[in-house]
Amino acid sequence: MVLENQLVAGVDVGGTKILAVVIAPGGEIIGRAKKKTKSDKGPLEVLQRIVLTLQEAVEDAGVLWKDIAALGVGVPGMLDDEGAVVVTAPNLGWKNVNLRNFLSGELGVPVIAENDVNAGTYGEYILGAARGVESLVGVFVGTGIGSGILLNGQIFRGFNRIAGEIGHIPVVPEGGQPCSCGLRGCLETVSARWAINKRIHEQIKKGRKSLVTDLLKDKTQDIKSSVLARAMLGRDKLVAEVMEDAARYLGIALGCVIQFLNPQMIVLGGGVVQALGKDFYEAVHRSVCEHSFIKNLTGMRIEPSYLGDDAVVLGAAELARRRISEMSEKSGNS
């Protein structure tokens, strides 16, 4: 079964939304659907909503499920060695959920599941900013911070399959804030959106003036990336100060990655990077240059995500296309 000329589907299961697409050969999205995740209702409800979202995407594409050769799923968590069971997904409240068996049983197609950041990095490699690149690190800055590593076109997972936890590189050596992982001073405690929100909210409570107060009234504990962008456009001093620190520490962590891996490219994506755009990207780049050898930076590129919100869903679908083709070839040669 060769899938290069067949339709595949992809789904991105996030903490708040489920995005599903149908993809034609070459990466064109021909069908799309979105639903709220409603993870508070438990794994079964989310799984059923994934199925409904996929069915709507197939209808939007004007095709039938029998036309879909494979399904790729990106999930925000850790999977077992077979890519079948979601061992843990904190943002979904999942533990040991057999995602693959449920979806393949309901939909009747081969299913490949992958960590969402790995899928997003692969999406940029196949269809986005990193096409033709041999060694790549994708870094996605949103509520948390994750990264995927591709070496010679293959996802590198590490010995215990948890490589790429850039969000938990300690960048504040002394006096750092506690992190959800149990360490202190991790990158996420200064550059993830939850940490940015916390710092701005605490400063406003102490009397600092900010446009965030006008934009959100009394809800300054829940600052979306779009609000941060509007505050930056309004030259908000508090937000600018916090974001400058976030960019500087992100640059320090990326400098560590560059010194150690010497990748050909780093792709920066995620809600924070997308919303804040050029100014934030350039601040990160300045910090990277201050914390890396010139030799390692020579010829290496740091690029913003080309695929944006579609990186995960496209990457998951194309991973499914590739892996099912590889499995088919192996069985045909045995």
Protein Blocks (a to p, Z undefined) as FASTA:
>chain_A
ZZklcccddddddfkbccdddddehhiafbdcdddfklmnojklmmmmmmmmmmmmmmmn
opafklpmbdcddddddddfkomacfbafknopahiafklmmmmmnopacddddfklmmm
mmmmmmmmmgoiabdcdddddfbccddddeehiacebjnopghilmlccfbfghpacdfk
opahiaklmmgmklmmmmmmmmmmnopacfklmmnommmmbccfklmmmmmmnopaklmm
mmmmmmmmmmmmmmmmmmmnopabdcdedjklmmnmmmlmmmmmmmmmmmccfklmgopa
cdddfklmmlmmmmmmmmmmmmmmmmmmmmmmZZ
